[in-house]
């Protein structure tokens, strides 16, 4: 079983209901089960996307937004989602999240990133491009470009939809 990054876009009220369920349950079960249509599996793309932004010279504001889109923030109280036996991310860092205002800001900045321009800064050879990115990108079947475009577009679109719907985003590794 591979451990990959998961994101869920949820209404604030859903998080409150989960928090209340965890408090009321004898074993801390938050009854966390966001709809599959509001969950995104980013695989191992977060580190690769961040590194791509660094090596391609992405400006600091957009690079920070890209990192925040995949790292989240600790401002939301999500500790109740990390209690065993119901921890949603038992293999990684504590779940993190972004408020709807943070989601809107990150979405706006992600929408300003031209993924193809970032990729153009890499060597043309896929293996060399992967070596520049690091984190095993040189071993991605089909090369890192296709993988990064697919995952960046999914991330950007996920945030765009969450921003339009005024949703929070919760991130964890599972």
C-alpha positions in Angstrom: 0.0 0.0 0.0 1.5 3.3 -1.1 1.1 6.3 1.2 -0.1 9.3 -0.8 -1.4 12.8 -0.1 -5.1 13.2 0.2 -7.2 16.4 0.1 -10.8 16.8 0.9 -12.9 19.9 0.3 -15.6 20.2 2.9 -18.1 22.7 4.3 -17.2 24.3 7.7 -20.4 22.7 9.1 -19.2 19.2 8.1 -16.0 19.8 10.1 -17.9 20.9 13.1 -20.2 17.9 12.9 -17.1 15.6 12.7 -15.6 17.4 15.7 -18.8 17.0 17.7 -19.0 13.3 16.7 -15.4 12.7 17.9 -16.2 14.4 21.3 -19.4 12.4 21.8 -18.0 9.0 20.7 -16.4 6.9 23.4 -13.5 6.0 21.1 -13.3 9.4 19.4 -14.8 8.4 16.0 -15.3 11.6 14.0 -17.3 9.8 11.4 -15.0 11.3 8.8 -16.3 10.3 5.4 -16.3 13.1 2.8 -17.9 12.3 -0.5 -15.5 10.6 -3.0 -16.2 13.4 -5.5 -14.7 15.9 -3.0 -11.5 13.9 -2.3 -8.3 14.2 -4.4 -5.4 11.8 -4.3 -2.3 13.7 -5.2 0.0 10.7 -5.0 3.6 11.8 -4.4 3.2 15.0 -6.5 3.5 17.6 -3.7 7.3 17.5 -3.3 7.8 17.3 -7.1 5.5 20.3 -7.8 7.3 22.3 -5.1 10.7 21.4 -6.4 9.6 22.2 -10.0 8.6 25.7 -8.8 11.9 26.2 -7.1 14.1 25.0 -10.0 12.1 26.9 -12.6 12.2 30.2 -10.8 8.6 30.5 -9.8 8.1 33.8 -7.9 7.9 33.6 -4.1 4.2 34.4 -3.8 3.1 31.6 -6.2 5.7 29.2 -4.8 4.4 29.8 -1.3 0.8 29.3 -2.6 1.8 26.0 -4.3 3.4 24.8 -1.0 0.4 25.9 1.1 -1.9 24.1 -1.3 -0.1 20.8 -0.5 1.1 21.5 3.1 -2.0 23.2 4.5 -1.8 25.2 7.7 -2.1 24.4 11.4 -4.6 27.2 12.2 -7.6 24.8 11.9 -8.1 22.5 14.9 -7.9 19.1 13.3 -6.3 17.1 16.1 -9.5 15.1 16.6 -8.9 13.7 13.1 -5.6 12.3 14.2 -6.7 10.1 17.2 -6.4 6.4 17.0 -8.1 4.2 16.1 -9.8 6.6 13.7 -6.8 8.7 12.6 -7.3 9.7 9.0 -3.6 10.1 8.4 -1.8 7.5 10.7 1.3 7.4 8.5 2.2 11.0 8.1 2.1 14.4 9.7 -0.9 15.6 11.6 -3.7 16.5 9.2 -3.6 20.2 8.2 -6.2 22.4 6.6 -7.0 25.7 5.0 -9.9 28.0 5.8 -12.2 29.1 3.0 -10.5 32.4 2.8 -7.1 30.7 2.5 -8.5 28.4 -0.2 -9.7 31.4 -2.2 -6.3 33.1 -2.0 -4.4 29.9 -2.9 -6.8 29.1 -5.7 -6.3 32.6 -7.2 -2.5 32.2 -7.1 -2.5 28.6 -8.5 -4.6 29.8 -11.4 -1.8 32.3 -12.2 0.8 29.5 -12.6 1.6 28.4 -16.1 2.7 24.8 -15.6 4.0 24.5 -19.1 6.3 27.6 -18.7 7.7 26.0 -15.5 8.3 22.7 -17.4 10.0 24.6 -20.2 12.8 25.6 -17.8 13.8 21.9 -17.5 16.1 20.0 -19.8 14.3 18.5 -22.8 15.4 14.9 -21.9 12.8 13.4 -19.6 15.4 11.6 -17.5 17.5 14.7 -17.1 14.4 16.7 -16.2 13.6 14.1 -13.6 17.1 14.3 -12.2 16.9 18.1 -11.9 13.6 17.8 -10.0 14.8 14.9 -7.8 12.6 13.0 -5.4 12.6 10.0 -7.8 11.1 12.0 -10.7 13.6 10.4 -13.0 11.9 7.0 -12.4 8.4 8.1 -13.3 7.1 6.0 -16.1 6.3 8.2 -19.1 8.5 11.0 -17.6 7.9 13.7 -15.1 6.2 16.3 -17.4 3.0 14.4 -18.0 2.8 13.4 -14.4 3.3 16.9 -13.1 0.9 18.5 -15.6 -1.8 15.9 -14.6 -1.4 16.5 -10.9 -1.0 20.2 -11.1 -4.1 20.6 -13.2 -6.0 18.4 -10.7 -4.8 20.4 -7.8 -5.6 23.7 -9.4 -9.1 22.6 -10.5 -9.8 21.1 -7.0 -8.9 24.4 -5.4 -10.9 26.4 -7.9 -14.0 24.3 -7.2 -13.5 24.6 -3.4 -13.1 28.4 -3.7 -16.2 28.7 -5.8 -18.2 26.7 -3.2 -16.5 28.5 -0.2 -15.2 25.2 1.2 -12.4 24.3 3.5 -9.6 21.9 2.5 -8.2 19.3 4.8 -5.0 17.5 3.8 -3.4 14.3 5.1 -1.2 11.5 4.1 -2.8 8.0 3.8 
